[in-house]
Amino acid sequence: MTPSIKKLQNKSLSETVGDELVRLIASGALKSGQRLNEVQLAESFGVSRGRTASRPS
C-alpha cells in the first residue's frame, strides 16, 4: 500500500514565506498586530532579506 503523499505546489519563495507567516499567526505563534523584525525572520526562515511587495487583492 502506498502512503498518502501530499502533492507539491509550485510556489515562489516569497509565497512560501508569506504562507508560513499566515500559519504562524493563525497558530498563535505570532500575535496579530505584533511588530516583526525582518532580519530575525529572514534568519529564522533561512532566507535573505528582499524587497517587500503587497499581494494583489
RADAUR-V159427 format. One record per residue. N is the residue number from 1. RES is the residue in one small letter. PHI is phi in degrees with one decimal (999 if undefined). PSI is psi in degrees with one decimal (* if undefined). D_FIRST is the distance of its C-alpha to the first C-alpha in whole Angstrom. Layout:
n->N res->RES phi->PHI psi->PSI d_first->D_FIRST
n->N res->RES phi->PHI psi->PSI d_first->D_FIRST
//
This chain:
n->1 res->m phi->999 psi->133.7 d_first->0
n->2 res->t phi->-84.3 psi->131.9 d_first->4
n->3 res->p phi->-66.3 psi->155.7 d_first->6
n->4 res->s phi->-71.0 psi->117.3 d_first->9
n->5 res->i phi->-114.6 psi->129.3 d_first->12
n->6 res->k phi->-78.2 psi->133.1 d_first->15
n->7 res->k phi->-65.7 psi->141.4 d_first->17
n->8 res->l phi->-78.7 psi->145.5 d_first->20
n->9 res->q phi->-108.5 psi->140.1 d_first->24
n->10 res->n phi->-87.0 psi->95.2 d_first->27
n->11 res->k phi->-123.7 psi->152.5 d_first->29
n->12 res->s phi->-73.1 psi->161.7 d_first->33
n->13 res->l phi->-61.3 psi->-40.1 d_first->33
n->14 res->s phi->-64.4 psi->-37.6 d_first->36
n->15 res->e phi->-65.2 psi->-41.2 d_first->33
n->16 res->t phi->-63.2 psi->-45.0 d_first->31
n->17 res->v phi->-64.9 psi->-43.4 d_first->34
n->18 res->g phi->-60.4 psi->-43.5 d_first->35
n->19 res->d phi->-62.5 psi->-38.9 d_first->32
n->20 res->e phi->-67.2 psi->-38.3 d_first->31
n->21 res->l phi->-62.7 psi->-42.5 d_first->35
n->22 res->v phi->-61.2 psi->-43.6 d_first->34
n->23 res->r phi->-62.4 psi->-41.4 d_first->31
n->24 res->l phi->-65.2 psi->-37.9 d_first->34
n->25 res->i phi->-68.3 psi->-45.7 d_first->36
n->26 res->a phi->-62.5 psi->-33.3 d_first->34
n->27 res->s phi->-81.5 psi->-11.2 d_first->33
n->28 res->g phi->91.0 psi->-2.8 d_first->37
n->29 res->a phi->-65.7 psi->-33.9 d_first->36
n->30 res->l phi->-117.8 psi->139.0 d_first->39
n->31 res->k phi->-87.2 psi->140.2 d_first->42
n->32 res->s phi->-59.6 psi->129.6 d_first->42
n->33 res->g phi->87.6 psi->-6.6 d_first->46
n->34 res->q phi->-66.9 psi->138.1 d_first->45
n->35 res->r phi->-70.5 psi->136.4 d_first->47
n->36 res->l phi->-113.2 psi->141.7 d_first->45
n->37 res->n phi->-97.5 psi->111.7 d_first->46
n->38 res->e phi->-58.8 psi->-41.2 d_first->44
n->39 res->v phi->-65.0 psi->-46.3 d_first->45
n->40 res->q phi->-64.3 psi->-41.5 d_first->43
n->41 res->l phi->-63.0 psi->-45.3 d_first->40
n->42 res->a phi->-59.3 psi->-43.1 d_first->40
n->43 res->e phi->-64.7 psi->-41.9 d_first->40
n->44 res->s phi->-62.8 psi->-39.2 d_first->37
n->45 res->f phi->-82.5 psi->-12.8 d_first->35
n->46 res->g phi->73.6 psi->34.3 d_first->36
n->47 res->v phi->-126.1 psi->165.2 d_first->37
n->48 res->s phi->-89.8 psi->158.4 d_first->41
n->49 res->r phi->-71.5 psi->148.1 d_first->43
n->50 res->g phi->-148.5 psi->-174.3 d_first->44
n->51 res->r phi->-64.3 psi->149.2 d_first->45
n->52 res->t phi->-110.2 psi->136.9 d_first->44
n->53 res->a phi->-136.3 psi->138.8 d_first->44
n->54 res->s phi->-73.4 psi->150.3 d_first->44
n->55 res->r phi->-76.8 psi->143.9 d_first->41
n->56 res->p phi->-65.2 psi->145.9 d_first->42
n->57 res->s phi->-77.7 psi->* d_first->42
//
